[in-house]
Amino acid sequence: MNRFRNMSRDELHGTLGIIELRWRDRQQFLESQGYMLRPRYHPDWSPSWRRTGVKIREAEDSIVLWARHNVIDATRIADGKLVYIKQVKTGDEETRIASTLSSEPLCKDPRNHCVPILDVLQDPNDKAISFLVMPFLRYIDDPNLRSLKIFWIVENRSWRA
């Protein structure tokens, strides 16, 4: 049985899930390292729509982490740039390879198209966990899906011609 079926929209969006609680618990650490999570993940968060009267679907802090438990968006405090933070196992192969490709001279090689690693942070509470900080590349709906569908139709027709 789906436990979310009987929840109101306010309950569903106004409560942090288990995955979100883990990010909330690391918010102050990430802030101390120069990265700010969205207000939803601050320790003292309360849903903005309950105070402002804004519709839930229009409130930025109603956006829930659903699909991927190990990544979250944040803002680099120093310059306001969006970044993506990925939780990984400390010293894993992905971290070693990505860090190598992000270091000099490989990061300057025009053949290197890897997403650069801006920072690697070790979790202060669990030494087996680290965080890779990367630039935020694009929003999921950019380009919008309609544009991609049109591109796909045109591309398929050109292959058939």
Order of alpha helices (4+ residues) and beta strands (2+ residues): alpha-alpha-beta-alpha-beta-beta-alpha-beta-beta-alpha
